[in-house]
Structures are given as C-alpha cells and as structure tokens.
Amino acid sequence: MKLKQLYIYPIKSLRAVPLSSAVLTPVGLPHDRRFMLFKIEQDSPQKKGKLSRMTVTFFPQMGLFTQEVHLSDGQFTVTYTPPPADAKEGATGQKTLRLPLEPAIDILEEVDVSLHGSGASAMNMGKEINKWFSSCFGWDVMLVYLPPGHARRVLGNLAPNSVNGVDNQKPITVGQSSWSSKFLNYVPNMLRSNETKEKDEGITFADCAPYLVVTQESIDDVTARLVDGVQADVTKFRPNLVLEGADLAYEEDYWGAISILPDSDHAVEIMLTQNCIRCQSLDIDYTTGTFGKGEKGTVLKKLMRDRRVDGGKKYSPVFGRYGFLADKEGSLGMRGERVMVGNEVRVSKMNEERTKFYWPGL
C-alpha cells in the first residue's frame, strides 16, 4: 500500500487542508485541530455565557469555511463563502481572516473548555477574531486555541495503554506517579481535571485519538453505493491519513497497527486501537452548509445497512480506524518522523476480531 493523502484541520470541523508531507507526533500532525469554536449561549438566564462546543454535525454551516495553511510564515487563512442563496448578485460574499498557527499566548485569556467529557485549559483568541466568526454565523462565538504542552485526556479504551486497550496495560493517568497515580485512577472523572500533558496519551481537539486512518478502497465502496454520479468526498470522513492499495474495502476493521516507511531503513508505526463511529456529518453539503438533499444526503443511511459492525456502538456504522503513534519498542512515540505522500505503508499487526469502541458518554 501507499500513503495517498495527508490532511489537517487547523480549526476543528472547518474544511480540510491537504499536505504533501508532515511530521508525526504523539498528539497528531502539527497544527491539526489546535483551534475550536464554541457558541456563547445567550438563550436563557440558566445558560447565559455558557460555552457550547461547535462541531459540523450540529452546525453544518461550518462546512462553508475553507482553510489554507502558509507554513513559510506560520499563518493560516480561513475563508467563509456564504451559500449561493445568501450571496449578493454578482458577488460571492466571501470573507477572509488570517490567523497565526501558533499564537502568542501571554496576551490571551485562559478559558476552560470540554469536548466529549475531556477537558483542557485553552486560550480565548480575543474580541476581534471572535467578532469575525460571530458575523459569519449570526450568533456569538469564541475561537479557542490549545497551545503546545496542553492536551485533552484520552478516555475509554481508545489509548493503547488503557485498561481495556489493545495492550491490556494499566489505566492512563494525568502525569502523576507512585501512590498518586494509583489513587487518581479510582477517583471519578467528575472530581478531577481530565486535562493531560503531551507526554501522556493526550489529544488536541480531535474527537478521540491523534490520528484517523481510512482507505481509498473503502471510500470507493461508498461511491459505489451512490447513484446519479455522486462521488463520496473523503474529506467528509475527516481522515488524517488516506491509504491506497488495500486488498479489500473495510479490511482495516481488523488492522491493529500500520507501519509507514519514510525510507528503506526504518518504519514509523501507528497503533490502531478502535473503530471510528460515524454520524450525520457525512451527509452535509459543503456548498449550502446544510444537510444534503437527494443522494448527497444518504451516505450515513447507506452505511447503516451493513457497517454497524462494532459491538460497542451497535447502532452506528463504522468507517476508519483511530490511531496513536508508537516508537520502535511499541510504546507511545515521542520523536517526530516526517512522512510523505507516496510512502510505502504495511500492515504490521492484524487483530483476530473487530475491536469494541468505548468512550464514556459517546
């Protein structure tokens, strides 16, 4: 097999950015989902000021925002294109914002945020940036940044070292050792912070793991299910790595690890721990920022027919595998390795049966 494509999403749930090469790190590809948008609730006195997570599943308008990375000057551009019905005659109505990939955090306000029950201390990007996004959405939003050295804790059995993970090792901790580690493993999550440092099994604003791996063969199978010439859009599946050359569609269900070969002398291993459970985000029309009509809005339904194969989430279809960087000894890797589109990829571990997904609350 080969590595066909690499993608990052600087702001979570906005459109994908393709890369020709990238460094693999323990918390994912650099600049992947370091930013996230939150809605500032104003609907009722009880919720006033509360931050509600914004993801494309619940806010399909997020599909109207494209992103472009400028690595040479450490910036990225966000472009908002309103749906055709909202654009003025003879104009696109586009708006563009330029942002630093790594903002100076000493001038930013710290704010506590949470995604899927896993919290972190992030940085509020400030009034002017928030005003720009709020004008696009039509309600108050906050853009937050998760700086290097901060990461969300991996919950459930996703992490390789989780008690129910693939290696059946000890539960993950938040960086303490000796008696404090043992104690914290038994303290309910609600009684302590689930923020973690990058040296642990941590993630940015990616849902459940640093990496998501899919195959072109499985994407082709989705296209084959669609009619009227509709093509499956791989970016709607939000992968970081797209592989090509698998023998069968969905054979990745049984992969326990893959190895990417940047050169003939060594390989970089990604441990694949759990399936990715799918939702309505597959059906969003990125042109209109709404759920697709006709065939474009049937992807999830068609996968429901025969892809509900995970015993841990038996009512939802599966597509792709969540992964964590490993070093040569099989523990979590700390040294970045650069990989490129076109690199050879091999399956380095096969599971006898499909894994069962568990993340509390999901």
C-alpha positions as CSV (number, residue, x, y, z in Angstrom):
1,M,0.0,0.0,0.0
2,K,1.0,3.6,-0.1
3,L,0.1,6.8,1.7
4,K,-2.2,8.6,-0.8
5,Q,-3.1,11.8,1.2
6,L,-2.4,13.7,4.4
7,Y,-5.0,16.1,5.9
8,I,-5.1,18.5,8.8
9,Y,-7.9,20.7,10.1
10,P,-6.4,23.7,12.0
11,I,-9.8,24.7,13.3
12,K,-11.9,21.7,14.2
13,S,-14.9,21.0,11.9
14,L,-13.9,23.5,9.2
15,R,-12.8,22.1,5.9
16,A,-9.7,20.0,5.3
17,V,-6.2,21.2,4.4
18,P,-4.2,18.7,2.2
19,L,-0.4,18.3,2.8
20,S,2.3,16.6,0.8
21,S,4.3,15.8,3.9
22,A,4.1,16.1,7.7
23,V,5.8,15.2,10.9
24,L,4.1,12.5,13.0
25,T,3.9,13.5,16.7
26,P,2.3,11.8,19.7
27,V,-0.6,14.3,19.6
28,G,-1.2,14.2,15.9
29,L,0.0,16.1,12.8
30,P,1.3,19.6,13.6
31,H,-1.4,22.2,13.6
32,D,-4.2,19.6,13.4
33,R,-7.3,20.7,15.4
34,R,-5.4,23.1,17.8
35,F,-8.3,25.5,17.4
36,M,-12.0,25.1,18.1
37,L,-15.1,27.2,18.0
38,F,-17.6,27.4,20.8
39,K,-21.1,29.1,20.8
40,I,-21.6,31.6,23.6
41,E,-25.1,30.7,24.9
42,Q,-27.5,33.6,25.4
43,D,-30.8,31.8,25.1
44,S,-31.7,31.6,28.7
45,P,-30.6,33.0,32.1
46,Q,-29.6,29.5,33.1
47,K,-27.2,29.0,30.1
48,K,-26.1,32.7,29.6
49,G,-22.4,32.8,28.9
50,K,-22.0,29.0,28.8
51,L,-19.7,27.7,26.1
52,S,-21.3,25.0,23.9
53,R,-19.0,23.0,21.6
54,M,-19.5,23.6,17.8
55,T,-19.0,20.7,15.5
56,V,-20.1,20.3,11.9
57,T,-22.6,17.6,12.9
58,F,-24.7,20.1,14.8
59,F,-23.6,23.2,13.0
60,P,-23.5,22.2,9.3
61,Q,-22.7,25.9,8.4
62,M,-19.1,25.1,9.4
63,G,-18.8,23.3,6.1
64,L,-18.8,26.8,4.4
65,F,-15.4,27.7,5.8
66,T,-12.3,26.6,4.0
67,Q,-8.7,26.8,5.4
68,E,-5.3,27.2,3.8
69,V,-2.0,26.8,5.6
70,H,1.0,29.1,4.9
71,L,3.8,27.2,6.7
72,S,6.5,29.6,5.4
73,D,5.2,32.5,7.6
74,G,3.4,30.5,10.3
75,Q,0.0,31.6,9.3
76,F,-3.3,30.2,8.0
77,T,-6.2,31.7,6.2
78,V,-9.9,31.0,6.8
79,T,-12.3,31.9,4.0
80,Y,-16.1,32.0,4.6
81,T,-18.3,31.5,1.5
82,P,-22.0,32.0,2.2
83,P,-24.4,29.7,0.4
84,P,-25.5,30.9,-3.1
85,A,-28.9,32.0,-1.8
86,D,-27.3,34.4,0.6
87,A,-24.7,36.0,-1.7
88,K,-25.4,39.3,-3.3
89,E,-26.0,39.4,-7.1
90,G,-22.7,39.5,-8.9
91,A,-20.6,38.8,-5.8
92,T,-19.6,35.7,-3.8
93,G,-19.9,37.4,-0.4
94,Q,-16.6,35.8,0.7
95,K,-14.8,37.0,3.8
96,T,-11.3,36.1,4.7
97,L,-9.4,36.0,8.0
98,R,-5.7,35.4,8.5
99,L,-4.5,33.8,11.8
100,P,-1.2,32.7,13.4
101,L,-0.7,28.9,13.5
102,E,0.9,29.3,17.0
103,P,-0.4,32.5,18.7
104,A,1.5,34.2,21.4
105,I,-0.4,33.0,24.4
106,D,0.9,35.5,27.0
107,I,-1.6,38.1,25.8
108,L,-4.6,35.7,25.7
109,E,-7.2,34.9,28.3
110,E,-7.3,31.3,29.6
111,V,-10.6,29.5,29.5
112,D,-11.7,26.0,30.5
113,V,-13.4,24.0,27.7
114,S,-14.5,20.4,27.2
115,L,-15.1,18.1,24.3
116,H,-16.8,14.7,24.8
117,G,-16.2,15.0,28.5
118,S,-12.5,15.5,28.2
119,G,-11.4,19.0,29.3
120,A,-8.5,21.3,28.9
121,S,-7.3,24.8,29.5
122,A,-7.4,26.7,26.2
123,M,-6.8,30.3,25.2
124,N,-9.5,32.7,24.0
125,M,-8.3,34.2,20.7
126,G,-9.8,37.6,21.5
127,K,-12.5,40.1,20.7
128,E,-11.7,40.9,17.1
129,I,-11.3,37.3,15.9
130,N,-14.4,36.2,17.8
131,K,-16.3,39.2,16.2
132,W,-15.3,38.0,12.7
133,F,-16.6,34.5,13.3
134,S,-19.7,35.7,15.0
135,S,-20.6,37.9,12.0
136,C,-20.4,34.8,9.8
137,F,-22.6,32.6,11.9
138,G,-25.0,35.2,13.1
139,W,-24.5,34.5,16.8
140,D,-21.8,35.0,19.4
141,V,-18.9,32.5,19.2
142,M,-15.5,32.1,20.7
143,L,-12.4,30.7,19.0
144,V,-10.0,29.0,21.4
145,Y,-6.5,27.7,20.9
146,L,-4.9,24.7,22.6
147,P,-1.2,25.6,22.9
148,P,1.7,23.1,22.8
149,G,2.1,21.5,26.2
150,H,-1.7,21.2,26.6
151,A,-3.8,18.3,25.5
152,R,-7.1,16.6,26.4
153,R,-7.1,13.3,28.2
154,V,-8.0,10.2,26.2
155,L,-10.9,8.4,27.8
156,G,-12.5,5.0,27.5
157,N,-10.5,2.2,25.8
158,L,-9.0,4.3,22.9
159,A,-5.5,4.8,24.2
160,P,-3.1,1.9,23.7
161,N,-2.3,1.8,27.4
162,S,-5.9,1.9,28.6
163,V,-7.0,-0.9,30.9
164,N,-9.3,-2.1,28.1
165,G,-7.0,-1.2,25.3
166,V,-5.2,-3.3,22.8
167,D,-2.2,-4.0,25.0
168,N,-4.3,-4.5,28.2
169,Q,-1.9,-2.4,30.3
170,K,-2.5,-0.1,33.2
171,P,-5.1,2.7,33.0
172,I,-3.8,6.0,31.8
173,T,-3.0,8.8,34.3
174,V,-2.6,12.5,34.1
175,G,1.2,12.5,34.7
176,Q,1.5,11.7,38.4
177,S,3.4,8.7,39.6
178,S,3.6,6.3,42.5
179,W,0.7,6.4,45.0
180,S,-0.9,9.4,43.5
181,S,-1.3,7.7,40.1
182,K,-2.9,4.7,41.7
183,F,-5.3,7.0,43.7
184,L,-6.3,9.1,40.7
185,N,-7.1,6.0,38.6
186,Y,-10.0,5.4,41.1
187,V,-11.2,9.0,41.5
188,P,-14.3,9.6,39.4
189,N,-13.6,11.9,36.4
190,M,-16.1,14.5,37.6
191,L,-14.0,15.1,40.8
192,R,-10.7,15.9,39.0
193,S,-9.4,17.5,35.9
194,N,-9.0,15.3,32.8
195,E,-6.5,17.7,31.2
196,T,-3.2,16.0,30.4
197,K,0.2,16.9,29.2
198,E,1.5,15.8,25.8
199,K,3.9,13.3,27.4
200,D,0.8,11.2,28.3
201,E,-1.7,9.7,25.9
202,G,-3.3,13.1,25.0
203,I,-5.1,14.7,22.1
204,T,-5.9,18.1,20.8
205,F,-9.5,18.9,19.7
206,A,-9.6,15.7,17.6
207,D,-12.5,13.7,18.8
208,C,-10.9,10.6,20.3
209,A,-7.4,10.0,19.0
210,P,-4.5,11.8,17.4
211,Y,-4.9,10.0,14.1
212,L,-7.7,8.8,11.9
213,V,-6.8,6.3,9.1
214,V,-9.1,5.4,6.2
215,T,-8.5,3.6,2.9
216,Q,-9.3,4.7,-0.7
217,E,-10.8,1.2,-1.3
218,S,-13.5,1.9,1.4
219,I,-14.2,5.3,0.0
220,D,-14.6,3.7,-3.4
221,D,-17.2,1.3,-1.9
222,V,-19.2,4.3,-0.6
223,T,-19.1,5.8,-4.0
224,A,-20.4,2.5,-5.5
225,R,-23.4,2.8,-3.2
226,L,-24.4,6.2,-4.5
227,V,-26.3,6.8,-7.7
228,D,-26.6,9.7,-10.3
229,G,-22.8,10.1,-10.5
230,V,-22.5,11.3,-6.9
231,Q,-18.9,10.7,-5.6
232,A,-18.0,10.1,-1.9
233,D,-16.0,13.0,-0.6
234,V,-13.1,11.6,1.5
235,T,-12.8,14.9,3.5
236,K,-16.2,14.4,5.0
237,F,-14.8,11.4,6.7
238,R,-12.2,13.7,8.4
239,P,-9.2,11.5,8.0
240,N,-5.6,12.4,8.7
241,L,-4.1,9.6,6.6
242,V,-5.7,8.1,3.5
243,L,-4.1,4.8,2.3
244,E,-4.4,3.2,-1.1
245,G,-3.8,-0.3,-2.2
246,A,-5.7,-2.4,0.4
247,D,-6.8,-5.8,-1.0
248,L,-10.4,-5.2,0.1
249,A,-12.7,-2.4,1.3
250,Y,-13.0,-2.3,5.1
251,E,-10.2,-4.8,5.7
252,E,-8.8,-2.0,8.0
253,D,-11.5,-3.1,10.5
254,Y,-9.1,-5.8,11.6
255,W,-5.8,-3.8,11.5
256,G,-4.0,-3.5,14.8
257,A,-1.2,-1.3,13.5
258,I,0.3,0.0,10.3
259,S,3.9,0.9,9.5
260,I,4.8,3.9,7.2
261,L,8.2,3.6,5.6
262,P,9.7,7.1,5.0
263,D,12.8,5.3,3.6
264,S,14.1,1.8,3.3
265,D,16.0,1.9,6.6
266,H,13.2,2.4,9.1
267,A,9.4,2.4,9.7
268,V,7.1,4.6,11.8
269,E,4.3,2.6,13.4
270,I,0.8,3.8,14.2
271,M,-1.1,1.6,16.6
272,L,-4.8,1.4,15.5
273,T,-6.9,0.9,18.7
274,Q,-10.5,1.4,17.8
275,N,-13.1,2.0,15.0
276,C,-14.3,5.4,14.1
277,I,-18.1,5.6,14.7
278,R,-19.9,7.7,12.1
279,C,-22.7,10.3,12.3
280,Q,-24.7,12.7,10.1
281,S,-21.7,14.9,9.3
282,L,-21.2,12.5,6.3
283,D,-24.4,13.9,4.7
284,I,-23.6,17.7,4.8
285,D,-23.5,19.6,1.6
286,Y,-20.4,21.9,1.8
287,T,-21.9,24.2,-0.9
288,T,-25.0,25.1,1.1
289,G,-23.9,24.5,4.7
290,T,-26.9,22.3,5.2
291,F,-27.6,18.6,5.2
292,G,-27.6,17.3,1.6
293,K,-30.7,16.8,-0.5
294,G,-31.2,13.7,-2.6
295,E,-28.3,11.3,-3.0
296,K,-25.9,13.6,-1.2
297,G,-27.8,13.2,2.0
298,T,-27.9,9.4,2.0
299,V,-24.3,8.4,2.9
300,L,-25.0,7.6,6.6
301,K,-28.2,5.7,5.7
302,K,-26.4,3.5,3.2
303,L,-23.6,2.7,5.6
304,M,-26.2,1.8,8.2
305,R,-27.2,-1.2,6.1
306,D,-24.1,-3.3,6.7
307,R,-21.5,-1.2,8.5
308,R,-22.9,-1.4,12.0
309,V,-20.1,-3.9,12.9
310,D,-18.8,-2.5,16.2
311,G,-20.2,-4.3,19.3
312,G,-19.5,-1.3,21.4
313,K,-21.7,1.0,19.2
314,K,-24.0,-1.4,17.5
315,Y,-26.5,1.2,16.3
316,S,-24.0,3.3,14.4
317,P,-21.9,2.5,11.3
318,V,-18.1,2.2,11.3
319,F,-15.6,3.8,8.9
320,G,-11.9,4.1,9.5
321,R,-9.6,3.4,12.5
322,Y,-8.3,5.6,15.3
323,G,-4.5,5.6,15.8
324,F,-1.7,6.5,18.2
325,L,2.0,7.0,17.3
326,A,4.3,4.2,18.6
327,D,8.0,4.0,18.8
328,K,10.1,1.0,17.8
329,E,9.5,-0.7,21.1
330,G,5.8,-0.3,20.8
331,S,5.2,2.3,23.4
332,L,4.0,5.8,22.7
333,G,6.5,7.6,20.5
334,M,7.9,11.0,21.4
335,R,10.2,11.6,18.4
336,G,8.7,13.3,15.3
337,E,9.1,11.5,12.0
338,R,8.4,13.1,8.6
339,V,6.3,11.1,6.2
340,M,5.3,12.0,2.6
341,V,2.5,11.2,0.3
342,G,3.6,8.2,-1.7
343,N,5.5,6.5,1.1
344,E,5.0,2.7,1.4
345,V,2.6,1.5,4.1
346,R,2.4,-2.0,5.5
347,V,0.0,-3.7,8.0
348,S,2.2,-4.6,10.9
349,K,-0.4,-6.1,13.2
350,M,-3.7,-7.9,12.5
351,N,-6.5,-8.5,15.0
352,E,-8.4,-11.7,15.1
353,E,-11.7,-9.9,15.6
354,R,-13.0,-6.4,15.5
355,T,-12.4,-4.1,18.5
356,K,-15.2,-2.7,20.6
357,F,-15.4,1.0,21.0
358,Y,-15.9,2.6,24.4
359,W,-15.7,6.3,25.3
360,P,-18.0,7.3,28.2
361,G,-20.9,9.4,27.0
362,L,-20.4,8.7,23.3
